[in-house]
Amino acid sequence: MPVANAETDVLIVGGGPVGLTARALLERWGVQVLLVEKHRELSPFPRSRLVNVRSMEIFRRLGQATAITAAAFAPEYGRIRFRDTLSDRDFATAAMVGVDAPVPESPVIGAVTSQDRLEPILLAAAEAQVRFGSGLTGLAEETDGVVALLVDRHSGDETRVRARYVLAADGANSTVRQLLGIDTTGPGALGGVTTVVFDADLDRWCARRPAGVYFTAHGSFLPLYPEGGWAWFAPTPEDPARADWSGLVSRALGPSAEVRVEVLRVQHWVMNAFVAERFRHGRILLAGDAAHAIPIIGGLGMNAGVADVHNLCWKLAGVLHGWAGPGLLETYESERQPVAHRTLRQAVANTQLLLQVQNRRRDQLRTGEAASAPIELPWSEAYFAQLGLVLGVAYRSGAVLAGDDTPPEPYDEGTDYVPTTDPGHRMPHLWLTPDSSTLDTFGEWFTLLTPDPAHWERQAATTPWPLHIEPLPHEHIDLCGLRPHGALLIRPDGHIGARWRDRPPSDAALRHALSTITGSAPE
């Protein structure tokens, strides 16, 4: 059989939200990209449900936040509710912080939306080539690239693609990870889950008390789209082929519901919980579920993958364009793998807390105590108060120039978020104008935020790295921990790479910082 040949800078394997986000980011950097997806089309299933505030900041920079919000639910759906059956009253509820209402720490608000609504928006965000129905069957590393063998799943035709780098975003059962023999750590498979997509009129129980998820003793209900549609998910029964899905959904609705349920699609899947032992194998890098499979409780998994590629793509672009050294790619794993482990711990804790509530409620119902002993949530409002985890991430690596006043050890991010300009942290959101945030000044370049641009322009003029200087209003100097001639050097992913509280020690300070962060000294 003849084999066609193709070349690209970066081959992205996997066309979910993470791969599609990477495609859009790399195209912004002028990197040639080919994305391949083994399925013939985007997924028709709702899958991931939550776009958190940090992901929305990234999508805002890609110009897609407005479209995503327009297709999403209203903010009041940013809440979870606990009921015995869907037709019963709430016995507990909790807000998704940063989704149910704006927060002062960000210029955007997260959204409850289905993955099948998100993916078409991300697909349209770039023009780089996409090949659906192309499965990866082999990888071979060479000195200056990777050769991937693809097979068209319809025609059987083979294509050999030579890429300088491969970005694997092909899910928890990653073909790339398996081909490379990369092992994983963590609990592993937590159990089989079935998602049933169905139509039914549930407004009488939900319209006045909206939520993104309704947890019940008989499975969980999720509204799919603002105009209608539902999904129910629960542990997969022992004999799914003989299961009465309509009956199971009706039981979870409640004995007095008397609602007609029309089952549209059924999907069986495995809830995994692990982190890959390595995120990089030479010129091949793992991201999203291929690098870390996060349980769905808390809505952390997809968002962690979006943050992965936001961290990685500027580094790939720098190496490919020559203003960064290959060693910069080593900082991807050292920065993102610790975040993956913390995220996994939080998601497993969320799952355990959820099971505690459900088990305690079932005990109350069985003993007749439900009416007289209302349940007390073990986490109060902190269950979805994850701003510390998604906005407070601190990186410690060679791509961060830590100052003498910067703690040497990584912060232990919890659910609380305290804005800081310590190197390694995401630059805090501050309004520069009524419509423009500090976050809006970042893009396909490094950003120097300073109250004294003129003082830094001479240094900036001699640096070959992509760099913009942005004036920092004097009312923000104290908030940023700066003096009148100080500056913050912000990496393209919005994290602070270096800080000078006042005048730098020499005229070469900026060049030294950029050279250190990028692992390169281009002339």
N, C-alpha and C positions, 0 to 999 in steps of 0.2 A: 504494500500500500504506500503510495507517495506521501511524503511528509512535507508540509509547508513550513516555512521559516518566518520568524518575526523577531523584531528587536524593540526594546523599550528601556527606559531608565529604571522604572519601578513596575514590577508585576504585583498587583494586588489580587490575592486569592480570597474570594468571599464577597458577596454583594449585599450584605446586611447593612445596618446603620453605621457600623464601624468602618467597614471597607468603603462605603460610599462617602463617608466624611473624609477619610484619608484621600480619596480620589479628588475631592473638591479642594482640600488644603494643598495638596501637591500641585494641582493645576494652577492655583494662585501663585505658587512659587516658580512657575515656568518649567516644571518637571514633566517629562513625557511619561504618561501612565497608561497601562493596560490593566483593566479589571476583568477578571473572569469569575463566573458564578456557575456552579454545576447545575442548578435548577434553570428551567427554561424561562422563568419570569420571576418577578419579585414575589415574596411570600404573600399569600392571601390571608394568612392567619394574623390575629391581633398581636400575639406575643408580648413584647415589652410594652409597658403602659405609661411609664413616667419619664418625662424629660425634665431633669432637675435644673436648678438655677444655673449651675456652672455650665452644663451642656448648652443651655439656652444662650449664655454669654458667647460661647464658641459659635453657635449658629447665627447669632446676631452679627458677629464679625464676618460670617460668610454671606450675610444679606438674606438669611432665610427665616429669621425669628418671626417676622410678621406673618409669613405664609404658614408656619407651623402653628402659631397661635390661632390663626383664622380657622384651621381645620380641627382644632382641639376643643375640649370642653371648657366651659366657663370656670373661673377660679374656685367657685364654691364646690366644685367637684373634687378639689384637692383635700379630701378627707376620707378616712376609713370609718366604717360602722360595723359594729358587732350585733348580730341578732341570732335568736334561736333558729328561726326560719326567716326567709326574706319577708314574709307577710307579718312578722312580729315587729314589735317596737325595738328601738335600739336599747341594748343594755350597757353599751359603752361606745365611745367614739374618740377619735384622735385626729388632729390636723397634720397635713403634710407641710411642714414649714418651708416657706419659699415657693409654694405652689398654690396654697389656698388664699394667699394675699401677698402683696409686695413686701419686701424686706428692705430696710435702709442700706444693707450691705451690698446691694446689686442694682444695676439699672434695669434689670429684666425680672420677670417672674417665670417660674417653671410652668409646666403644663401636663395635664393628663390627656394623652392621645394614644391611639393604637399604632403599632409599628407599621401596619399596612397603610396608614395615612402618612406616616413620617417618611418612609423610604422613597415614594415617588418624588417628594419635595427635594430630598437629598440627591436623587438621581438627576433631577433637572438643574442642580446647582453647579454642574460642570459639564464640559463637552468631551472629556477624555473618553477614549474607546472603551466600550463594555461588551463583553461576549457572554451571553447567557447560554446555558446548555453545554458549557465547556468544563469537563472534569479534569482535575490534575491527577496524573498517574505516575509521574516521576520527577525527581529533582537531582541535579548534579552540579556541584560547585566547581568553579574554575578559578584561576588566579584573580581575574578581574571581573567576574560575573557569575551568574547562575543560569543554567539551562533547565528549563521546565518543559515537560512533555504534557500536552493537553490533548484530550480526545473529545470530539464533538459527540454528545450523547444521542444525537438523532441520526447522523450520517455515519458515525464511526471514523471520520477523517481525523488525522493526527496533525498537530502543529507543534513545532519545536520553537519555544520562545527563549531568546537570550536576553536576560535582564541584568542590570548592574546590581540591583537589589530586589529581594522578594519580601513583601509584607503579607504575612498570613493572618487573615481575619476570617477564617473559615470555620468558626464555631467550636463548641465544646468537644466535638468529635473530630477535631482538626486532622485532615489528611496530612497536612504539612508537618504537624507535630509528630504524628505517627511515623511518617517517612524518616524523620530526623532521629527518632528514638528518644525523644525528650520525655522524661517521666514527670509525674505530678505529685504534689503533696496535698494532704487535706483529707476530709471525710470521704470524698469520692461520691458515688451515686447515693443519693438520699432516698430514692424511691421513684416509682413510676407515677406519672400524672397524666390525666386526660383532660383536654379542653374541648368543650362542646359549644359550638357557635349556634345560636338559635334565635328565633323571633318569637316575641310574646309581648303582650301589653301589660307592663308592670308599673305603669305610672301611678296607680293608686297608692302604692307603697313606697315609691322612690322619688316622685317628682318634687314633693315638698321637703324631702330630706336627701338631697343629692350626695353622692359619694363616688369616688373612683373605684372603690372596692367595698363590697358587703361580705364580711366573713360570717358564715353560719356554721352550725354543727354538722351540716350535711354538704359541705362544699362552699365555694366562694363565687359570688356573682360580680360581673364587671360590665358596666354599660360600655358599648363599643364606640359609638359615634354619637355626636349631638343629635342627629336626626333619627337615631334608633338602632336597634340591634343589641344583642347580649351575648356574653360568654359565661360559661360555668366551668369551673375546674375543681377537680377532686382527685384523690388517689385512684389509680387505675384498678378496677376490680380484677379478680382472679381470672375470669373468662370474658375479656372485653368483646370478643366476637359475638357472644350471646347476650350482651348487656342491653337492657331496655333504657336507652339514653333519655328518651322523652319521659319515661316514668321516673328515672332517677332525678332529673331536673325538677319535675313536678313535686316529688317528695320534699326536695330542698326548698321549694317555694312555700310549702306549708299545706296541711290537710284541708284547710278551708279556702285555699286560693282559687281553685276552680278556674284555672287559666289554661288556654290551649297553647301548647308548646310545639313549635315547628323546628325540628332539628335540621340545620343546614350543613354543618361540617363537624367532623370529629377528628381530633388529632391526639395521638399518644406520644408522650415524650418522657425523658428522664431528667429529674432535677439533680444536677451535679453540684459539687462543692469542692473545688480544688484550685491550686495555683501551680503553674508549670515551674519546674525546677530551674529552667533557663528561659529567658525571653529572646535570646539571640543565639544563632548558630552561624558564625561567619557572616555572610551577606544576607542571611535570612532572619527576619524578625517576626515575633509573634505579638498579636494585639487582640484585645477584646476577649471573647470566650475561649479563643485558642490559647490564650495566656492564662486566663483565670475564669473559671465557671463559678458564678455567684448565685446562690439561691434567690428566688424572685421576691421574697418577702422584704419589703423596704425599697424596692425599685432601684437597686444600686448597680446591677450588672452592666446593662447597656451603657449607662452613663460613665462607668469606669473605663469602658472601651473607648468611648469618645475622647475622654481625657488622655488615654494612652496615645492615640494617634496625633492629638494636638501637641503632645510632648515630643513625639517622634518625627513628625513630618518636617519641621523646620531644620532638624538635625540632618535628615536625609538630604534636604535641599542644599544645606551648607556644604556637605561633603561633595555632592554632585556638581555644585557650581564652583567649588574650589576655595571658598573662603573659610572652610572648616576642615580640620583634619579627621581622618577615619576614626581616631580615638574618641571623638565626640559621641559616636554611636554607642560606646560602652556605657555612657551615662544614662541611656534609656532604661536599661535593666536596673541599674543601681538606684534610679529615681522612682520608677514605677512599680517594681516588684514589692517593695515594702508597703506601698499604698494598696496593692492587691491583697496582701496578707491582712492588713487592717480592715479593708472592706469586707473580706471574707468573714473575719471574726464578727463584724457588726451584723452582717446578713444572717449568720448562723445564730447569733444572739436574738435577732428579730424573730427568726423562725421558732426558737425555743420559747420566747415570750408569747408568741401567738398560740403555740400548742398548750402552754400553761393556761391561758385564758379559755381556750376551747374545752380542755379537759376539766377545768374547774367548773365551767358552766354546765357541762354534761353531768357532772356529779351533783350539782345543785338541782338540775331538772329531775334526775333519777330519785333523789331523796325528798323532793318536794320543797326544797329551800329556796327556789329561784325567786319567788315573790317576796319573801321576807328577808332575804340576804342578798341584796344586789352586789354584783361582782365589782371588785376594785382593780382597776388596771395596774399591773406591776410597774409600768414605765411612765404613767401619766402622759404628758404631752411630749416627752423626750423620744418617743418611739420613732417619729419621723423628723425629729429636730436634728438634722444631719448636716447643718451648715459647717460645723467644724470638720466634718469628714470630706465635704466637697469643696469648700472654699478655703479651709485652713490647712490644706496640704503643704508640707514643707519639704523641699528637696535638699539633700546634702550629697554633693558629687563634685567632680572636677569642673562641671559646668556652672558652678556657683562660687563666686569669690567672697568667702566669708570674711567679715571684718573682725577686728579685735573684740568688738562688743557683741558679736553674734555667738549664741550658745553653740558649742561644738557638736552636741548630740541632736538627733532629730526630735522634733516635738512629738508628743504622744497625743495625736488629734483625737478628741472625743466628739461629743455631739455639739459642744459649745464652740462658737467662733469668735475670736477676738482679732480684729484687724491689726496688722502690723506690717511695717516695712523692713523687717529683718530679711536679709538676703536668703533666697530659697523659697520665700512665700509668694503667693499670688499677690500682685499689686492690689491694694484696696481700691474699691470704687469710691471716687470722689467726683462730684459734679464740677466740671470746668466752666460750663455754660448751662443754662436751663435745659438744654437738650443733648449735651455732650459730656460723656464720662471719661475719666482717665482711661478706662478700658477701651474706649473708642480710638485712642491714639496708637494702639498696638496693631501690628499687621505683619507684612512680609519684610520685617526689618527689626533692628534693635531700636529701642526708644530711650532717649536720655531726657528724663523729667527734671527740670531745674528751675529755680526762681531767678537764675542769672544766665540766660542763654548766651549772652555775648561773651561771658567769661569762658565758656566751653566751646565756642564755635571754632576757635583756632585749633584746638586739639582734634575736634571732629573732622576738620577739613583734611587732615592727613591720614585718616583711617580708611582702609579699602573695604571695610565691612558695610553691609547695608545698615544705615543709621539715620534716624530722624531725631531732631532736637525739638522738644515741646516745652513751652514755658509753663511753669507751675505757679498758679496764683499764690500771692503771698499769704492769703488767709489759710492756705493748706500747709505752710512750712512746718509749723509745730506738729500738726497731725502726722506728717511724714518723718518727723525726727530730724529735720534738716536745719541748717543755718543759712544765712543769705546767699552763700556761694556754693552750697552743697548740691548734690545730684543723686538721682536713682537711675541705674542702668537696668532697663527692663528687657528681658529676653522676648523673642517673638511669641512665645506661648503665654506671655503675661506674668511670668514669675520673675522676681527681682534677682538679677545676676550679680549686682554689686551696688554698694552704697558708699557715698562720701558725705559725711555729715557737714563738712565745710570744704574749703579749698583742698584739692588733691595735693599729695606730697610732691608731685612733679608734673611737668607738662606731658610726660609719657604715661600718666596714670590710666587714661581712658584706653589708649592703645594696648597697654599691658593687660587691662581687664578683659578686653575683647579677645585678645590673643589667648589668654588663659582659659576663658569660657569655651571658646571654639576649638581649642587644641591646635591652633594654626597661627602662622605669622605671615599671611600673604603680603606681597610687596605691591 
